[in-house]
Amino acid sequence: MKKLYAFLFFVFFAAISHSQVILSLDDDTVYIDSIVKITKNTKSDSVKSLNSFRLSKLFLMAQDAKKSKEYLEQANKLKVKFPFLKDASIFYNAYSFIEKGDLEGFEKALLDANSKLKKYRNKEAYKLRAVILQNYGIMQQRKNNENAYMKLLVNEAIPIAKRSGDYELISALNKAVAIIFMNNDEREKAAEYLDQAQKYIESATKKSATLAESKMETYIINAENLVELKHFYDAKEILDKAYATLEKYPESNLNDSYFYSEGLYYSKQNKHNDALVSFEKGIKSAESHQNAIAVNRLKFAEYEVLFKLKNYDKAKSNLEFLIAKTPFIVDKKNYYKELSKVYNATKEYPKAYYYSNKYNVINDSLNDAKLKSEIVELEAKYKKAESEKKIGLLQSENEKAVLQVNNNRLNMMLFAVLSFVLFLTVLFLWSWNNYQKKISFQKEVNHKQELEALENQQKLSVSNALIEGEEIERKRIARDLHDGLGSMLSGLKMHLNLADRENKENAPNINGLLNDSIKELRNISQNLMPESLMKLGLEHALRDLCASHSTAETTIEFQYLIKKTTLPQHFKIMIFRIIQELLNNSLKYAKASKILVSCSQNKDVFFITVEDNGIGFNVEYAEKRDGMGLRNIKNRVAFLNGKIEIDSVLDKGTSTYIELKYNPNHDYEV
């Protein structure tokens, strides 16, 4: 076609976008003339009005502003009797806002048209709404809100377009989504939408002024994306489809972008010479169509290949051309960076530094400008919001005044009812709150009582255990006195009687028995209350205890890592009893050759460690069985608010770790 845009629904935005290029392929004047003929000959005002709106758009795209306005005026005159056309006309007339430079008015017109057309359920309404949402999304994209544009396309425009059954429109919307993904370098996602775009455009059979161009552009963009994904086979297949049509139209400006995609296809496969040929063809085509954007794009792609081939002179020439021709400061910044890279490769370091510095200056300037722009934009949004807020408040006040005059009685009744309900609610909440407070207080009292009962029960249990331990200790002392010292004294008595009869011949034996009796008495006394503990302190008492329990079969090593202690005497006695019980257990059951006893203290915490290399035992089983020795130790530790940990491994030994926390305010009794 001649001088028609690739996307029918870009018509309004195209008028304000300097980067939009008119794509041409075959001659569609026959198609336009056929619509003109139908419009003249039809007797239906509604058909004539709708076709006039369409012709207004087509002539606008063909840059025939005079005919565009003529058909728009004709359509507006005929729309009056038809509600749908009156609502649709809001969209068709929105171009007048762009002519005035009122982009905000254009956006409002789009939203108004979309809102009015929602009530219609015909295909033309769905098609118009999809186009309207697309144009509104493009306006958001201009404000750097590409996310909003994407949501409009995916969530609203595409689903509505599918209801219209217009495959060319559905294809174009999918292609728009894909381009957003391509711009953000999300090629895989772009491929999904381009695949859909190609399927729909190939299925489109309804003749339109842009169908052929849309199909070719879809092929070219899809091929470019597939090349970036390195799907070269699929890309070549699509490029061949496009070329099969484009070779018949060598003058078409679609060749500008086709040769770019073809050159990229060769470049990515390192077929640099073929790529240069394609880029050169594209540059000639773009220059003949005065398509400056395509020329710049092709020149830069050609530069990248030349740089790889180390053709630095030609590469510099391309960059210098781009710097001179580009109107965009951002592009110029990037070209300076690339030029610095070229001069660095040719070892012309002063020039490399010069262009690198120019890149940095522009980059810093752009960052500052961006910040200022954002501040201005935020300020404008704030002022706009404040103005809208004031207008809204004024309107609200007027509405409230009118409503108040008409509804005073109703308001009074409602106020009375609400007051009564509020009173009942407050009364109920007050009663409920008091009830909850009583329940909470009672629960707290019960909880304290339960804690006190548990504490008393624990104290009673510990006291009972200590009493039971003392009873067992008394029995052991009685047994030692009866079986040990008692037997010795009985034997001594018998020897004394015999000595009287035999004229003191057995006196030496009597002295030996007396010595043994005295020694046994000292042992019993030592077990009851070691004299060294009372006179020399805990360290000496424990050393004596370890020394006295050492035998030829078992060696006991004692470590006392405390320089000075302030523990009371009864606390020391309790520690002595615990270690004594642990040693008795090790000697009696462990069959150990070595036992280590270690004592240390950190502030008010006393640490006891007893380790042996004996046969070990099952700790869980022993705790369930709860023998008197282990229970006595645990009770003494619990009485001192301490902690005990027993680690035993069969055939490897047992380690017992105890922490006793001394509290000066606690009453300890042995």
C-alpha positions in Angstrom: 0.0 0.0 0.0 1.1 3.6 -0.3 1.8 5.8 2.7 -0.3 3.9 5.3 0.8 3.1 8.8 1.6 -0.5 9.7 -0.8 -0.5 12.7 -4.3 0.8 12.1 -4.9 1.4 15.8 -1.7 3.5 16.2 -3.4 6.3 14.2 -3.7 8.9 16.9 -0.4 8.2 18.7 1.4 8.2 15.4 0.6 11.8 14.9 2.6 12.8 18.0 5.4 10.3 17.6 8.4 11.4 15.5 9.7 7.8 15.4 6.7 6.3 13.7 7.4 5.2 10.2 4.8 4.8 7.4 5.1 1.3 6.0 4.3 0.7 2.4 4.0 -2.5 0.3 1.2 -2.9 -2.3 -1.1 -0.2 -3.5 -4.3 -0.1 -1.4 -6.0 2.8 -3.2 -8.4 0.3 -4.7 -9.4 -0.9 -1.2 -10.0 2.7 0.0 -11.9 3.6 -3.2 -14.2 0.6 -2.6 -15.1 1.9 0.9 -15.6 5.4 -0.6 -18.0 3.9 -3.2 -20.0 1.9 -0.6 -20.3 5.0 1.6 -21.7 7.1 -1.2 -24.2 4.5 -2.5 -25.6 3.2 0.8 -29.0 4.5 2.0 -28.4 3.6 5.6 -27.3 6.6 7.6 -25.7 4.4 10.3 -23.5 2.5 7.7 -22.7 5.8 6.0 -21.7 7.4 9.4 -19.6 4.4 10.5 -17.8 4.2 7.1 -17.2 7.9 7.2 -15.5 7.6 10.6 -13.3 4.8 9.2 -12.4 6.8 6.0 -11.5 9.8 8.3 -8.9 7.6 9.9 -7.6 6.1 6.7 -7.1 9.5 5.0 -5.5 10.8 8.2 -3.0 7.9 8.0 -2.5 8.6 4.4 -1.7 12.2 5.4 -4.6 13.7 3.5 -5.9 16.0 6.3 -8.4 17.7 4.1 -10.4 14.6 3.2 -10.0 13.2 6.7 -11.8 16.3 8.1 -14.5 16.1 5.4 -15.4 12.6 6.3 -15.2 13.3 10.0 -17.7 16.1 9.7 -20.0 13.9 7.6 -19.9 11.1 10.2 -20.6 13.5 13.0 -23.7 14.9 11.2 -25.1 11.4 10.6 -24.4 9.9 14.1 -27.1 11.9 15.9 -29.9 9.2 15.7 -27.6 6.3 16.7 -26.5 6.0 20.4 -23.6 3.6 19.5 -22.2 5.9 16.9 -22.5 8.9 19.3 -20.5 7.0 21.9 -18.0 5.8 19.3 -17.5 9.3 17.9 -15.8 10.3 21.2 -12.8 8.2 20.1 -12.9 9.3 16.4 -13.0 13.0 17.5 -10.2 12.6 20.1 -7.6 13.6 17.4 -8.7 17.2 17.9 -7.0 17.2 21.3 -3.7 16.1 19.7 -4.0 18.9 17.2 -4.2 21.4 20.1 -1.3 19.6 21.9 -3.7 18.7 24.8 -2.5 15.2 25.5 -4.3 15.1 28.9 -7.6 15.9 27.1 -6.8 13.1 24.6 -6.4 10.6 27.5 -9.6 11.7 29.1 -11.4 11.3 25.8 -10.1 7.8 25.4 -11.2 6.8 28.9 -14.6 8.4 28.3 -15.1 6.5 25.0 -14.1 3.2 26.6 -16.6 3.8 29.5 -19.4 4.6 27.1 -18.8 1.6 24.8 -18.8 -0.9 27.7 -22.6 -1.3 27.5 -22.4 -2.6 23.8 -21.9 -6.3 23.0 -21.2 -6.2 19.3 -17.9 -6.9 17.5 -17.4 -3.3 16.4 -17.6 -2.1 20.0 -15.1 -4.7 21.1 -12.7 -3.7 18.3 -13.0 0.0 19.1 -12.5 -0.6 22.9 -9.3 -2.7 22.2 -8.0 0.1 20.0 -8.8 2.7 22.6 -7.1 0.7 25.4 -4.1 0.3 23.2 -3.8 4.0 22.5 -4.3 4.8 26.2 -1.6 2.3 27.1 0.8 4.0 24.7 0.2 7.3 26.5 1.2 5.6 29.8 4.3 4.2 28.1 5.2 7.8 27.1 5.2 8.6 30.8 7.7 5.8 31.5 5.0 3.6 33.0 5.5 0.6 30.7 4.2 -1.7 33.4 0.7 -0.1 33.2 0.9 -0.4 29.3 1.7 -4.1 29.6 -1.2 -4.7 32.1 -3.7 -2.9 29.8 -2.6 -5.0 26.8 -2.6 -8.4 28.5 -5.5 -8.1 31.0 -7.9 -5.9 28.9 -7.1 -5.1 25.3 -6.2 -8.6 24.1 -9.2 -10.4 25.7 -11.6 -7.7 24.3 -10.0 -7.9 20.9 -10.5 -11.7 20.8 -14.3 -11.0 21.2 -14.2 -8.8 18.2 -12.8 -11.7 16.0 -10.4 -9.2 14.2 -7.3 -11.4 13.8 -5.2 -8.6 12.5 -5.9 -6.5 15.6 -5.3 -9.5 18.0 -2.0 -10.1 16.2 -0.9 -6.5 16.5 -1.7 -6.4 20.3 0.4 -9.6 20.9 3.2 -8.0 18.8 3.0 -4.9 21.0 3.4 -7.0 24.2 6.3 -8.8 22.6 8.1 -5.6 21.7 7.9 -4.5 25.4 9.5 -7.8 26.4 12.2 -7.3 23.7 12.9 -3.8 25.0 13.5 -5.3 28.4 15.6 -8.2 27.0 13.1 -10.9 27.9 13.4 -12.7 24.6 11.8 -16.0 25.6 8.6 -14.2 26.7 8.7 -12.1 23.6 8.9 -15.3 21.5 5.6 -16.6 23.0 3.7 -13.5 22.1 5.3 -13.2 18.6 4.3 -16.8 17.9 0.7 -15.9 18.7 1.0 -12.7 16.6 2.2 -14.7 13.6 -0.5 -17.3 13.9 -3.3 -14.7 14.1 -1.9 -12.6 11.2 -1.6 -15.7 9.0 -5.2 -16.6 9.8 -6.6 -13.2 9.0 -8.6 -13.2 5.8 -10.6 -10.0 6.1 -9.1 -7.4 3.7 -7.8 -4.2 5.3 -5.5 -1.3 4.3 -2.7 -2.6 6.6 -3.0 -6.4 6.4 -0.1 -7.1 4.1 2.2 -4.6 5.9 1.3 -6.1 9.3 2.1 -9.6 8.1 5.5 -8.6 6.8 6.4 -6.6 9.9 5.4 -9.5 12.1 7.6 -11.8 10.2 10.6 -9.4 10.4 10.2 -8.7 14.1 9.7 -12.4 14.9 12.8 -13.4 12.9 14.9 -10.7 14.7 13.8 -12.1 18.1 14.5 -15.7 17.1 18.0 -14.6 15.9 18.7 -13.1 19.3 17.6 -16.4 20.9 19.9 -18.2 18.5 17.0 -20.2 16.9 18.6 -19.7 13.5 16.7 -22.4 11.7 13.3 -21.0 12.7 14.5 -17.4 12.0 15.7 -18.4 8.5 12.4 -20.0 7.7 10.5 -16.8 8.6 12.9 -14.6 6.8 12.4 -16.7 3.7 8.6 -16.2 4.1 9.0 -12.4 4.2 11.5 -12.4 1.3 9.1 -14.4 -0.9 6.8 -11.4 -0.8 9.3 -8.5 -0.5 11.3 -9.6 -3.6 8.2 -8.6 -5.6 8.3 -5.1 -4.0 12.0 -4.0 -4.1 11.0 -0.4 -3.5 9.0 -1.1 -0.3 10.4 0.5 2.9 9.8 -2.8 4.7 13.1 -3.8 3.1 14.8 -1.4 5.5 13.9 -3.6 8.5 14.1 -6.9 6.6 17.8 -6.4 5.7 18.5 -5.4 9.3 17.1 -8.8 10.5 18.8 -10.7 7.7 22.2 -9.0 8.5 21.7 -9.8 12.2 21.0 -13.4 11.3 24.4 -13.7 9.5 26.2 -11.6 12.1 25.2 -13.8 15.0 26.6 -16.8 13.1 29.9 -15.0 12.5 29.2 -14.9 8.8 30.5 -11.3 8.8 30.9 -10.7 5.1 27.3 -11.8 4.4 26.1 -9.6 7.3 27.9 -6.6 5.8 26.2 -7.2 2.4 22.8 -7.3 4.1 23.4 -4.2 6.1 24.7 -2.3 3.1 21.5 -3.2 1.2 19.4 -2.1 4.2 21.3 1.2 4.4 20.7 2.0 0.7 17.0 1.1 1.0 16.6 3.2 4.2 18.4 6.2 2.6 16.2 6.0 -0.5 13.1 6.2 1.8 14.7 8.9 3.9 14.2 6.7 7.0 16.8 8.2 9.3 16.0 5.9 12.2 16.5 2.8 10.1 19.8 4.2 8.6 21.2 4.8 12.1 20.1 1.3 13.3 21.7 -0.4 10.3 24.9 1.8 10.6 25.4 0.8 14.2 24.8 -2.9 13.4 27.3 -2.6 10.6 29.8 -0.9 13.0 29.6 -3.9 15.4 30.6 -6.3 12.6 33.4 -4.0 11.4 34.7 -3.8 14.9 34.8 -7.6 15.1 36.6 -7.7 11.8 39.1 -5.1 13.2 38.2 -2.7 10.3 38.6 0.2 12.7 38.7 3.0 10.1 35.3 2.1 8.7 34.0 1.4 12.2 35.1 4.9 13.2 33.5 6.4 10.1 30.2 4.8 11.0 30.3 6.1 14.6 31.2 9.6 13.5 28.3 9.5 11.0 25.9 8.4 13.9 27.2 11.1 16.2 26.6 13.7 13.6 23.1 12.4 12.6 21.5 11.2 15.7 19.0 13.7 17.3 19.0 11.8 20.6 21.5 12.6 23.3 21.2 9.1 24.9 22.2 7.5 21.6 25.1 10.1 21.2 26.3 9.1 24.7 26.5 5.4 23.7 28.3 6.3 20.4 30.9 8.2 22.3 31.5 5.1 24.5 31.9 2.9 21.4 34.2 5.4 19.8 36.4 5.4 22.9 36.5 1.6 22.6 37.6 1.8 19.0 40.4 4.3 19.7 41.5 2.1 22.6 41.8 -0.8 20.2 43.9 1.3 17.9 46.0 2.4 20.9 45.2 6.0 20.3 44.8 6.5 24.1 44.4 10.3 24.2 41.4 10.1 21.9 40.0 7.1 23.7 40.2 9.1 26.9 38.7 12.2 25.3 35.6 10.3 24.1 35.3 8.3 27.3 35.3 11.6 29.2 32.5 13.0 26.8 30.5 9.8 27.6 30.9 10.4 31.3 29.9 14.1 31.1 26.7 13.3 29.1 25.9 10.4 31.4 26.2 12.6 34.5 24.2 15.4 32.8 21.5 12.9 31.9 21.3 11.6 35.4 20.9 15.2 36.8 18.3 16.0 34.1 16.4 12.9 34.9 16.4 13.7 38.6 15.2 17.3 37.9 12.5 16.0 35.5 11.3 13.5 38.1 11.0 16.3 40.7 9.1 18.6 38.3 6.8 15.7 37.3 6.1 14.9 41.0 5.4 18.5 41.7 3.0 18.7 38.8 1.3 15.6 39.9 1.0 17.0 43.4 -0.5 20.3 42.2 -2.9 18.4 39.9 -4.0 16.2 42.8 -4.5 19.2 45.1 -6.6 21.0 42.4 -8.7 17.9 41.8 -9.1 17.5 45.6 -10.3 21.1 46.0 -12.8 20.7 43.1 -14.0 17.5 44.5 -14.5 19.1 47.9 -16.5 21.9 46.4 -18.7 19.5 44.5 -19.1 17.4 47.6 -20.1 20.4 49.7 -22.7 21.4 47.1 -24.2 18.0 47.0 -24.3 17.7 50.7 -26.1 21.0 51.0 -28.8 19.9 48.6 -29.2 16.5 50.3 -29.4 18.1 53.7 -32.3 20.3 52.7 -34.2 17.4 51.3 -33.4 14.8 54.0 -33.4 16.6 57.3 -36.3 14.6 58.8 -34.8 11.3 57.6 -31.5 12.2 59.1 -33.0 13.0 62.4 -34.8 9.7 62.5 -31.7 7.8 61.5 -29.7 9.7 64.1 -32.2 8.7 66.9 -32.1 5.1 65.8 -28.4 5.0 65.5 -28.0 6.7 68.9 -30.2 4.1 70.5 -28.3 1.3 68.8 -25.0 2.9 69.8 -26.2 3.2 73.4 -27.1 -0.5 73.5 -23.8 -1.4 71.9 -21.8 0.6 74.4 -23.8 -0.9 77.3 -23.2 -4.4 75.9 -19.5 -3.8 75.4 -19.2 -2.3 78.9 -20.9 -5.3 80.5 -18.9 -7.7 78.4 -15.7 -5.9 79.3 -16.5 -6.1 83.0 -17.4 -9.8 82.7 -14.1 -10.5 80.8 -12.1 -8.6 83.5 -13.7 -10.8 86.2 -12.9 -13.9 84.3 -9.3 -12.8 83.6 -8.8 -11.9 87.3 -10.2 -15.2 88.5 -8.0 -17.1 85.9 -5.0 -15.2 87.2 -5.8 -16.1 90.8 -6.3 -19.7 89.9 -3.0 -19.7 88.0 -1.1 -18.3 90.9 -2.7 -20.9 93.2 -1.7 -23.7 90.8 1.9 -22.3 90.7 2.1 -22.1 94.4 0.7 -25.7 94.8 3.2 -27.0 92.3 6.1 -25.2 94.0 5.0 -26.5 97.4 4.7 -30.0 95.9 8.2 -29.7 94.4 9.6 -28.6 97.7 7.8 -31.4 99.6 9.1 -33.9 97.0 12.7 -32.7 97.4 12.4 -32.6 101.2 11.0 -36.2 101.3 13.8 -37.3 99.0 16.4 -35.8 101.3 14.7 -37.3 104.4 14.6 -40.7 102.6 18.3 -40.2 101.7 19.2 -39.3 105.3 17.3 -42.4 106.5 19.3 -44.6 104.1 22.5 -42.9 105.2 21.6 -43.6 108.8 21.0 -47.3 108.0 24.4 -47.4 106.2 26.1 -45.9 109.2 24.3 -48.4 111.5 25.3 -51.2 109.3 29.0 -50.0 109.2 29.0 -49.7 113.0 27.3 -53.1 113.5 29.2 -55.1 110.8 32.5 -53.3 111.0 33.4 -51.6 114.3 30.9 -53.8 116.2 32.4 -57.0 115.0 35.9 -55.7 115.8 35.0 -54.7 119.3 33.3 -58.1 119.9 36.5 -59.9 118.8 38.5 -57.6 121.0 36.4 -58.5 124.0 36.8 -62.2 123.3 40.6 -61.8 123.1 40.7 -59.8 126.3 38.8 -62.7 128.1 41.2 -65.2 126.6 44.2 -63.0 127.6 43.0 -63.0 131.2 42.9 -66.8 131.1 46.1 -67.4 129.3 48.2 -64.9 131.2 48.3 -62.2 128.6 50.1 -64.2 125.9 47.8 -62.7 123.2 48.5 -59.0 124.0 50.1 -58.2 120.6 47.0 -59.5 118.8 44.8 -57.3 121.0 46.8 -54.2 120.0 46.3 -55.0 116.3 42.6 -55.3 116.8 42.5 -52.0 118.7 44.4 -50.3 115.8 42.0 -51.7 113.2 39.0 -50.6 115.3 40.3 -47.1 115.6 41.0 -47.0 111.9 37.5 -48.2 111.0 36.0 -45.6 113.4 38.0 -42.9 111.6 36.7 -44.1 108.2 33.1 -44.0 109.4 33.6 -40.6 110.9 35.3 -39.4 107.7 32.2 -40.6 105.7 29.9 -38.8 108.1 31.7 -35.5 108.3 35.3 -35.3 107.0 37.4 -33.5 109.5 39.5 -31.9 106.7 36.4 -30.2 105.3 35.6 -28.5 108.6 39.2 -27.5 109.3 41.0 -27.1 106.0 38.2 -26.4 103.5 36.5 -27.9 100.5 39.6 -28.4 98.3 41.6 -30.4 100.9 38.5 -32.4 101.8 37.9 -33.4 98.2 41.6 -34.1 97.6 41.6 -36.4 100.7 38.3 -38.0 99.4 39.9 -38.8 96.0 43.1 -40.0 97.5 41.3 -42.3 100.0 39.2 -43.8 97.2 42.1 -44.4 94.8 43.2 -48.1 94.6 45.6 -50.1 92.6 42.9 -50.8 90.0 41.5 -47.2 89.9 43.4 -43.9 89.7 41.4 -40.8 90.7 42.7 -37.4 89.4 41.5 -34.3 91.1 41.4 -30.7 89.6 40.4 -27.7 91.7 40.3 -24.6 89.4 39.2 -22.0 92.0 41.5 -19.5 93.6 39.2 -18.3 96.2 35.6 -19.1 97.1 33.0 -17.5 99.5 30.6 -20.4 99.6 29.0 -21.1 103.0 29.9 -24.2 104.9 26.6 -26.0 104.4 26.8 -25.4 100.6 30.4 -27.0 100.6 29.0 -30.0 102.5 26.3 -30.5 99.9 29.0 -30.3 97.1 31.1 -32.8 99.0 28.2 -35.2 99.4 27.4 -35.0 95.6 31.0 -35.8 94.6 31.2 -38.5 97.2 28.1 -40.2 95.8 29.4 -39.8 92.2 32.7 -41.5 93.1 30.9 -44.3 95.0 28.8 -45.0 91.9 31.9 -45.0 89.6 33.9 -47.3 91.9 31.0 -49.6 92.5 29.5 -50.0 89.0 31.8 -48.4 86.3 34.9 -50.8 86.6 36.9 -47.8 85.5 40.7 -47.5 85.6 40.7 -43.7 85.6 38.4 -41.1 87.1 38.7 -37.3 86.7 37.0 -35.0 89.3 37.1 -31.3 88.3 35.7 -28.2 90.2 35.5 -24.7 88.9 33.5 -21.5 89.6 32.3 -18.5 87.6 30.8 -15.8 89.8 27.9 -17.4 91.6 27.8 -20.6 89.5 29.8 -23.7 90.8 30.7 -26.4 88.1 31.3 -30.0 88.9 32.6 -32.5 86.3 33.2 -36.3 87.0 34.4 -38.4 84.1 35.4 -42.1 84.0 36.5 -44.6 81.3 34.4 -47.4 82.6 31.8 -49.6 81.0 29.1 -46.9 80.9 25.3 -47.5 81.2 22.0 -46.7 79.6 21.0 -43.3 81.0 17.3 -43.5 80.0 16.9 -46.9 81.6 18.7 -45.8 84.8 16.5 -42.7 85.1 13.4 -44.9 84.7 14.7 -47.3 87.3 15.8 -44.4 89.5 18.2 -46.1 91.9 18.9 -44.4 95.2 22.4 -43.2 94.3 21.3 -41.4 91.1 18.1 -40.1 92.8 20.0 -38.7 95.8 22.4 -36.9 93.5 19.5 -35.4 91.4 17.6 -34.4 94.6 20.6 -32.6 96.0 21.2 -30.8 92.7 17.5 -29.8 92.5 17.6 -28.6 96.1 20.4 -26.3 95.2 18.5 -25.0 92.1 21.1 -26.6 89.9 21.2 -28.5 86.6 22.7 -32.0 86.0 23.6 -33.6 82.6 24.8 -37.3 82.3 26.4 -38.5 79.1 27.3 -42.2 79.1 28.4 -44.5 76.2 28.6 -48.2 76.6 32.2 -49.5 76.9 33.6 -45.9 76.6 32.7 -44.3 79.9 30.5 -41.8 81.7 30.6 -38.0 82.1 28.5 -36.1 84.6 28.2 -32.3 84.4 26.6 -30.3 87.2 25.9 -26.5 87.6 25.0 -25.2 91.0 23.9 -21.6 91.4 24.6 -20.1 94.8 21.9 -17.8 96.1 22.9 -15.9 99.3 19.2 -15.4 100.2 18.4 -19.1 100.0 18.3 -21.2 103.2 20.3 -24.4 102.5 20.2 -27.2 105.0 22.1 -30.5 104.6 
